[in-house]
Every structure is written in C-alpha cells, then in structure tokens.
C-alpha cells in the first residue's frame, strides 16, 4: 500500500491466499487413498468436526500399514490424525484477520505473512509426519495427499513470499534481490528453524525411537510417550516456554531499561488461568484454550498497565522493590486460596487439556505449537524493537531525561513495554500449564523472575538471540547434568549443579559482562578493526581517458 492510501496487490494477496487456504481446508480432499478398488477421500471439514474414521476405512488403514506397525497402535494413530490439520484452519483465520489489518496498515504485511504461513506450514508438516513415520516411503506419502493439502501448501508458500515483497512498486529484479538479501541476513536463524522443525524426527531416526506415543489397551486406552525422541521433545518444549518468558523480560529490562522483580506474577497468571478454566468450569477443552488465551492476555495486559501506571513514577531499584512486593502479595494470596489448593497446588485432570495438545497423547503437536509461539514471539519482539516505537524504548533505556526533552511521553512508552511484556509472559505460563499439567504457587515466586534475569544477563542484555541462548543453554545443561552422578574426587556434579550454575553466572558477569551474544558482537567488531583496509581500486586506462575527455 502506498502513501496515497491505494491498496497494492501484495495487500490483497494475503486475503486471497487466506481464502484459498480456508477453501482448501474445508471443502477439498486432504487424504485420498485408493486400495483394492476402494477409495477414501477425507476433507478438512470432516477432521474439524472430529468425525471418526468409519470401520471399513480403519480396515483399509490397517491393511495399508500392517507391514510396519501393529494394528492396535495404528488405530490410536488414526484417532490422532483426526485433529492434525486444525493448525491450517487456524492459519487461514489468522490470515484473514491479519490480512484485513494489512489493508489498513501495510507495515503489518510481513507480520501477517509470517504468522499465517508459519501456522499453515506447521500444520502441513505434522499432517505428513503420521504417514512418513509409519511408511518410510516418500512416494507413498506424497500419493496420500489430496488436492486440499497441495493448495494449502501453495497458499502457505505464497504467504511466505509476501515477506520479501517491498511495499513500493519495485521491479521483479529488485524484489528478487530484496528476497535474497533478507534470506542472507537471516540465514542462521532460518537454518536453526529448519533444524528445530526436523529435530524430533531426526532424533527418532538416529535413536530408533518414535515421536508418536504408544497406545496401551483398547477399551480404555492409555498413551505412553517414551524413547529419546519423546524425552528431547519435552526438553525443547520447556526451552521454548522459558525462552518466551525470558524474551518477554528482556523486552522490558534489556530494551526499555525497566527492571522488575515481579515478572513471574504474569507467568503464574497465565498458568493458573488455563488450569482453573479447564479444572473448574464446564467449558470444553478447545473452547477453554481460546477463552484462556483471551482472558490471560486481558488480565496480564491490564495488570501490567495498572502496576506501571501506579509505580512507574518510581525508578530503578525502587520500582523493582515495588514490583517484588506486589508479586509476593499475589504469591501469598494464591498460597492460601482454597480454590487453588493452597501450597499444594492442583493438577489438571484427564480430559481438561485438548487431546491434540496433551503432552502424553500428542507431544509432537505440543512441540510444534510451542515452536510456533516461540518463533512468533521472537519475530514480534524483533519487529517491535526495530520499529520507531522500539527506538523510543532504547532511548528511554539510555537516557530517559533526554527522551523527555526531545518530546516523547516516556511514561506511555514504558506502560506499553510493560503491558506487552506481561502478555507474552502470560502466554508462556499458558504453555507451561499445558506441558506440566501441575500448577503450584511457586510459579508466582521471585525465583522464576531471578532465573529470567540470570538467563538474560548470561545470553546478552538488550539482544534478540541472547535470551534464547541463555535460557536454552542453561536449561539443557540443567537437564543433562542435574542427575549426573559423575564425580571429580568427592565432588558430584549432579548434587552440586546449582553451585556450578552460580559460578557460571559470576564468571559471565566478571569476564563477559555483555553476555554470550554481546561478547560475540564485540569480538567480531574487534576482528573487523584488525583487518587491513582494502586499497582503493586503481582506475583502468579507459576510465582515465574518459575522465580526461570529460
């Protein structure tokens, strides 16, 4: 869209691609099997309505996959496939909403494309994993996919391409150059994302384990997620949750300069909101997920805004102490509230969490959902910080008085930073509740905030990838070493892991005060200063003659 408020083709393209994705999902076949003269054609609408696969179709599935897996395990996987493409439906709805937003503000086109294409691609990938893991034959897998699958894939790719289309009327060559430049600038992030998408299946292939659960029993089936693939999926789900929480803290502390010791309160609000809705209301599991998301965003956003409005006149350590006092008051209230079972907390009962998100029944689903939310949060924060609003955030961090002198209402911008940071922390708490199914008042404790602060400092304050590296490295190291019985003399690593973590933090603060990412950036800058300057190119004889003639 140009400055003359005329809609450009890329803005309309998002709406058209969103409509194509929805039509492909609802009305076109997603699976088409032709076995012994019998055809099966299943649309996305049937998956959405959660209609079971009829008996003769079950028999065909059993015949089809009997070479590689048992029929009993297969039937459970068929039930699991019923809900798989729902991410694509969500992607289509998001595409419509964000597409309409992009018509009003063309600067949101990249955000619209990233959000919707990400959801669509994840839904498509997961839909194929069932067949890929059970047949191990790419030709067979491709043959199963119906026209709806391919059209949804085409729409998702088209949405991704919207990111690389400049908002002005550029030539095709300029657009290609812009796309290549964008990919080059983000090549490491793209490679990491591809690795994370494939990680459960790579671990499963390497360790001869499956990311899918094993069913026990037919009448009242139970599902067991076992094997290294399932274990590492759980670890990385926890990493994604921690990374979202730490990134939200870094938005407030690292980019705006507002330090808080009560940030875990919003994490706990998100977790308890989901748990209480599923445990104590009659709302269905899927409806509870949507209602919980909306309620969490509202409560966290409003609470963060009110706390900031009351206390942001305070600065530095005084604001930090005030937030700590509020968080401790909420912690004491939750600890004594009978509805939340006080200090013991409560568990989300079976059937509360939707089957397609249950960490035992559908851990691969939860992995991809957590990955999507993590990627969305990362891109959202990067977009926000690199916007004019983000420039004001950083100006407040460096010198608030100077920002005021320029004419910015710093209180408004700090309230915005706190509110957005609080909502992201609440979303992390929601994912935590789904992943653990066990909630307690410790989620509101100052320990969670201190951990976020330490992970931010170790990774790099005021950087985009620092909180991710800090939270990921510390949590993976904690998972690997906390139960390690390796001993150096009488010193057992597992028993003293918290002491080791404290030493790591002290070393980082003293030796690498800018964190891992900040130190790396300084090292690269030092190398560039050390590199010899390239001599100016000498003019050719033709250029000398042309210059003399002119």
Buried (B, 14 or more C-beta within 10 A) or exposed (E): BEEEEEBBEBBBBBBBBBBBBBBBBBEBBBBBBEEEEEEBBBBBBBBBEEEEBEEEBBBBBBEBBEEEBEEBBBBBBBBBBBBBBBBBBBBBBBBBBBBBBBBEEBEBBBBBBBBBBBBBBBBBBBBBBBBBBBBEEEEBBEEBBBEBBBBBBBBBEBBBBBBBBBBEEEEEEEBEBBBEEBEEEEEEBEEEBEEBBEBBBEBBBEEEBBBBBBBEEEEEEEBEBEBEBBBBBBBBBBBBBBBBBBBBBBBBBBBBBBBBBBBBBBBBBBBBBBBBBBBEEEBBBBEBBEBBBEBBBEBBBEBBBBBBEEBBEEEEEEBBEBBBEBBBEBBEEBBEEEEBBBEEBBBBEEEBBBBBBBBBBBBBBBBBBBBBBBBBBBBBBBBBBEEEBBEBBBBBBEEBEEBBEEEBEBBEBBBBBBBBBBBBBBBBBBBBBBBBBEBBBBBBBBEBBEBBBBBBBBBBBBBBBBBBBBBBBBBBBBBEBBEEEEEEEEEEBBEBBEEBBEEBBEEBEEEBEBBBBBBBBEEEEEEEEEEEEEEEEEEEEEEEEEEEEE
